[in-house]
Amino acid sequence: MNLKSEADVALSLAPADEPSGKRKKARIVLRTLKFEELQDILLKKERVPIGTWMEIQNHRVAFEILRSYMGAYPHNLKAWYNISSETFRDLHLTGLLDSHYKSSPQRFIETFMPCDEWAQLCPWMFVNGCPKNYWNDRANLQRALDTLRKHVGADYDNTRWYTVTIQTFEELKLNGVLVGRFGGSPQLFLQTLMPTDEWDKLLPWMFSTVPSCYWREEKHHRKALDIVRKHVGAESDSKQWYRVTKNMLDSLGLCGLLNLHYDSSPQKFLAALMPKEEWDELWPWMFIMVPNGFWQDTANHLRAVEVVRRHIGADSDLEAWYKLTLHDFKTLGLKTMLINYYSASIHSFIESMAPTEYERLLPWKFYACPRGFWENNSNHHWALNELRKYLKADIDIRNWYGATTDALRSFGLAGMLSLKYNFSVKTFLECNMPSEEWTQLDITKFNTTSAQELWAISEVTNRQDFLLLGADALNRRQVSFGQSHYRWDLVIYHVPSERVGVLELDGEQHFHYDDWAVVHVRDAAKLDCMTRHTPPCCSNVDFIARVSYRQRYRGRSAIEDLLDMIAHDKSHFLCLPEDMDMYTKDGLPRYIGIGPSSSTRCGAPTNATPHLL
């Protein structure tokens, strides 16, 4: 405190025309004024008694008068920001301010205000601004940073720094120091004053404005790539790069970079900055958006066929092409390309992109044949010639007897057999084999399947709501179960309800004849075994559906009606209404007399009332 001494005050009161050595010293008695007393003097604009400001306690009283005048109590400390030299002039305190506090209202307030209150104020917020050379002290700059941190909420959320703008500095009256010391750059202010580890966590491009010429340096582009890599999780899984989209880059504040340097293309951004070997492992078509004109380049189609070849293993096994399905194209992100450029035809794709390989393949061994393939009779003859080699019937004609439905199915000809020959292998051979070869064969040696079984297989495979999991006529091993190797006629799957069931086509022996008791015991044992064992083609059986020999006269319609029942009825056992008297409630065939009439054997229904057990 720079207070004048008593002698100095006395000397200043001596007449001016007397030599200084002869001036009379006035005797002054220092006294502390009360609040009301000093306030009354100041409000009446009277001169304060001589020597009043030589007493420090009177300064404190003046401070309390100022607090009351400004209304700057602890709950409203910001009222101090409005104090100025004019305030002191209005209260006739200019002499006090000028003589003892270098004309600085802030210096006066700081002297008498409690430390905890002063710490809540920002000196630069006062109307007269902060004291001269205030910003030369780095501690004051740090205080400004802390005030800014609390103001934007960055003390609990680091990303709130991105909301800092020039307007934010203006709100806190820090625009002066921002312009004077940091070139008007909020980012330079933060970078200079923040701890290095805290600044390094921030992304400069996430602020409302990017520093001038920031994106001219490639290191900043690579830093952006590293941020994207971490954001999508591509550090441990390269497939996560496919999630990168323009919207994602926009959300990371990289819209400007993308537009200025990479034609708004996320793929160009990645291709330019990623290591070449890493980029080459990615498939551009797997991104959500394929670059414009990408598939108009034949080189991209060739790259696609190479990816498909490796995916299915056709690079080491030519026959692996037969495993290729539309699902593979979907998995590899090539379904749209296949539809738009190859009419969704796998054959067209391979024939166009791998013609040498396609010439060595058999079209019918694929998941599906080319459209209209079997309408051409020459393809039937081609299939017969290839089947001859497959069965080695060109070496020994007796090998033709191995041409079963199962054999043709494994050779990929089940579709043709169903579509053109009603599942009859003999009809296929007879229609396409040279007559001199056919006459050498004994047709009784070919394996046969009942028409009812063939109808059932055809109906199930032709419906979209059912899948055929296995059939005795096609592959016995798939429908066999238990130690006694029982077999189901068909195992089917109802897609909408996700239920697996068996479809039994019961002949006369299950209901008639002298050996009925033996068959009945086997039927009962088969149902009992079903509760403990399942065939290889399924893991469980939810229902059993049966149709009797009496429905043969109806042909396919009986099978179709039973499938409709399965689709709408979730019972464990199902049969047609006309067959209700043929089975127990558990699905076990009943005994119906000594034997069917001749008309029933031929397929006509019987009107006789059955004898029930």
Secondary structure, 3 states (H helix, E strand, C coil): CCCCCHHHHHHHCCCCCCCCCCCCCCCCCCCCCCHHHHHHHHHCCCCCCCCHHHCHHHHHHHHHHHHHHHCCCHHHHHHHHHCCHHHHHHCCCHHHHHHHCCCCHHHHHHHHCCHHHHCCCCHHHCCCCCCCCHHHCHHHHHHHHHHHHHHHCCCCCHHHHHHCCHHHHHHCCCHHHHHHHHCCCHHHHHHHHCCHHHHCCCCHHHCCCCCCCHHHCHHHHHHHHHHHHHHHCCCCCHHHHHHCCHHHHHHCCCHHHHHHHCCCCHHHHHHHHCCHHHHHCCCHHHCCCCCCCHHHCHHHHHHHHHHHHHHHCCCCCHHHHHHCCHHHHHHCCCHHHHHHHHCCCHHHHHHHHCHHHHCCCCHHHCCCCCCCHHHCHHHHHHHHHHHHHHHCCCCCHHHHHHCCHHHHHHCCCHHHHHHHHCCCHHHHHHHHCCHHHHCCCCHHHCCCCCHHHHHHHHHHHHCCCEEEEEECCCCHHHHEECCCCEECCEEEEECCCCEEEEEEEECHHHCCCCCHHHHHHHHHHHHHHHCCCCCCCCCCCCEEEEEEHHHHHHCHHHHHHHHHHHHHCCCCEEECHHHHHHECCCCCECCCCCCCCHHHHCCCCCCCCCCCC
